[in-house]
Amino acid sequence: MIVVTGATGTLNGATVEHLLRRLPADRIGVSARDVAKAQHFAERGVRVRPGSYDDPVALRDSFAGADQVLLVSANDPAADVVGQHRTAIEAAAAAGARRILYTSQHGAVGSAYPPAAIHAATEEILAGSGVAWTSLRYGFFGSLDQLLGPWRQTGVIAKPADGPIPWTDRADLAEAAAVILAGDRAFDGPVTLSAPAATLDDFAEAASELTGRTVERVVVEDEQWVTEQIANGTPEFVARLTLTMFQAARSGYFAGHNPLLAELLGREPRSAAEQLAS
Ligand SMILES: NC(=O)c1ccc[n+]([C@@H]2O[C@H](COP(=O)([O-])OP(=O)(O)OC[C@H]3O[C@@H](n4cnc5c(N)ncnc54)[C@H](OP(=O)(O)O)[C@@H]3O)[C@@H](O)[C@H]2O)c1
């Protein structure tokens, strides 16, 4: 059996959908904080049990009988997220899982992007768990509107100086995870899954082609950008954290290309331009 956490969310919910296309439902389990949110999976024959990273006993029960456990990275900025991941890893090991998989991030170890430290610490716990592990180091995903700002209204992408970022379609990542989970090939340790990196210049070009009007890329000085974000209601620590992403990108930290995602999908991952168009 494969048990998945975070299946009530977008990423691992899509992974379970892909698993259902590949495996009988009775070989799939979901561990959910709120089982009502996973009712649609239960109705299709998936085993749904309660499990929260704050409740080791329930977690262990939700992992019982699992050959593989896929752990989502938790996302509560106020919580001890690494401690939560440790609890989940220990529960999976205690439940007898043969392999633990975890949704990590591109370039997690030694990253120039400070939030990645959570993933580096979690990979260290996995490495010491005594269980085979796979860290799915995903490219960046999320809202392109948030990344690019109100370019549709303004015709301008006004952000700090950047560099290449492997902006990757979350649906492609979810599909690749299902291919790994359902397949025979063993992936040990960190595995980078990302689309070719794109810069904000590339996005401006794609936006221009998409709309037939010129969308301009304007570089805003770092401190001016932070001041503007705060004036627009963004908490300063969030603005400064986001700034570190642009700074890491401009240092070239996220550059480079890994062909594994295309290999697993059997096609090219959706490009930045395709993601913008969809
Ligand atoms: N690589 C990137 O660029 C990037 C970007 C954004 C996010 N992320 C990470 O990727 C993860 C998945 O993304 P997503 O889009 O699927 O996010 P999402 O839609 O917010 O889903 C998060 C999932 O994690 C579950 N969860 C959170 N904390 C938990 C805990 N303490 N115990 C058990 N389950 C917990 C949530 O359960 P509930 O339904 O009960 O809330 C939900 O199912 C995020 O949590 C975040 O860590 C990475």
The ligand as a Tripos MOL2 file, in Angstrom:
@<TRIPOS>MOLECULE
LIG
   48    52     1     0     0
SMALL
NO_CHARGES

@<TRIPOS>ATOM
      1 N1          8.3260   24.2450   -4.1190 N.am      1 LIG1
      2 C1          7.5330   25.3080   -4.0540 C.2       1 LIG1
      3 O1          7.7080   26.2850   -4.8000 O.2       1 LIG1
      4 C2          6.3900   25.3630   -3.0960 C.ar      1 LIG1
      5 C3          5.4140   26.3450   -3.2450 C.ar      1 LIG1
      6 C4          4.3280   26.3220   -2.3850 C.ar      1 LIG1
      7 C5          4.2330   25.3470   -1.4000 C.ar      1 LIG1
      8 N2          5.2180   24.4170   -1.2730 N.ar      1 LIG1
      9 C6          5.1240   23.3340   -0.2580 C.3       1 LIG1
     10 O2          4.4110   22.2660   -0.8760 O.3       1 LIG1
     11 C7          3.3850   21.8030    0.0070 C.3       1 LIG1
     12 C8          2.1920   21.2760   -0.7890 C.3       1 LIG1
     13 O3          1.7120   22.3180   -1.6260 O.3       1 LIG1
     14 P1          0.1460   22.4560   -1.9210 P.3       1 LIG1
     15 O4          0.0400   23.4280   -3.0300 O.co2     1 LIG1
     16 O5         -0.4910   21.1470   -2.0380 O.co2     1 LIG1
     17 O6         -0.3600   23.1530   -0.5530 O.3       1 LIG1
     18 P2         -1.8450   23.0810    0.0540 P.3       1 LIG1
     19 O7         -2.8570   22.9910   -1.0250 O.co2     1 LIG1
     20 O8         -1.9260   24.2120    1.0370 O.co2     1 LIG1
     21 O9         -1.8630   21.6930    0.8510 O.3       1 LIG1
     22 C9         -1.0990   21.4700    2.0010 C.3       1 LIG1
     23 C10        -1.4630   20.0780    2.5030 C.3       1 LIG1
     24 O10        -0.6210   19.7540    3.6150 O.3       1 LIG1
     25 C11        -1.4460   19.3340    4.6950 C.3       1 LIG1
     26 N3         -0.7950   19.6830    5.9550 N.ar      1 LIG1
     27 C12        -0.2620   20.8800    6.2890 C.ar      1 LIG1
     28 N4          0.2150   20.8300    7.5410 N.ar      1 LIG1
     29 C13        -0.0110   19.5770    7.9930 C.ar      1 LIG1
     30 C14         0.2330   18.9170    9.2360 C.ar      1 LIG1
     31 N5          0.7930   19.5670   10.2720 N.pl3     1 LIG1
     32 N6         -0.1460   17.6180    9.3740 N.ar      1 LIG1
     33 C15        -0.7120   16.9580    8.3240 C.ar      1 LIG1
     34 N7         -0.9900   17.5280    7.1280 N.ar      1 LIG1
     35 C16        -0.6490   18.8390    6.9780 C.ar      1 LIG1
     36 C17        -2.7390   20.1120    4.5020 C.3       1 LIG1
     37 O11        -3.8010   19.5300    5.2430 O.3       1 LIG1
     38 P3         -5.1850   20.3280    5.5130 P.3       1 LIG1
     39 O12        -6.0360   20.1050    4.2870 O.co2     1 LIG1
     40 O13        -5.7270   19.6710    6.7280 O.co2     1 LIG1
     41 O14        -4.8280   21.7690    5.7190 O.co2     1 LIG1
     42 C18        -2.9160   19.9740    2.9990 C.3       1 LIG1
     43 O15        -3.4180   18.7100    2.6640 O.3       1 LIG1
     44 C19         3.0710   23.0010    0.9020 C.3       1 LIG1
     45 O16         2.5980   22.5200    2.1430 O.3       1 LIG1
     46 C20         4.4020   23.7110    1.0140 C.3       1 LIG1
     47 O17         5.1610   23.1970    2.1160 O.3       1 LIG1
     48 C21         6.2740   24.3870   -2.1100 C.ar      1 LIG1
@<TRIPOS>BOND
     1     1     2 1
     2     2     3 2
     3     2     4 1
     4     4     5 ar
     5     4    48 ar
     6     5     6 ar
     7     6     7 ar
     8     7     8 ar
     9     8     9 1
    10     8    48 ar
    11     9    10 1
    12     9    46 1
    13    10    11 1
    14    11    12 1
    15    11    44 1
    16    12    13 1
    17    13    14 1
    18    14    15 2
    19    14    16 1
    20    14    17 1
    21    17    18 1
    22    18    19 2
    23    18    20 1
    24    18    21 1
    25    21    22 1
    26    22    23 1
    27    23    24 1
    28    23    42 1
    29    24    25 1
    30    25    26 1
    31    25    36 1
    32    26    27 ar
    33    26    35 ar
    34    27    28 ar
    35    28    29 ar
    36    29    30 ar
    37    29    35 ar
    38    30    31 1
    39    30    32 ar
    40    32    33 ar
    41    33    34 ar
    42    34    35 ar
    43    36    37 1
    44    36    42 1
    45    37    38 1
    46    38    39 2
    47    38    40 1
    48    38    41 1
    49    42    43 1
    50    44    45 1
    51    44    46 1
    52    46    47 1
@<TRIPOS>SUBSTRUCTURE
     1 LIG1         1 GROUP 0 **** ****
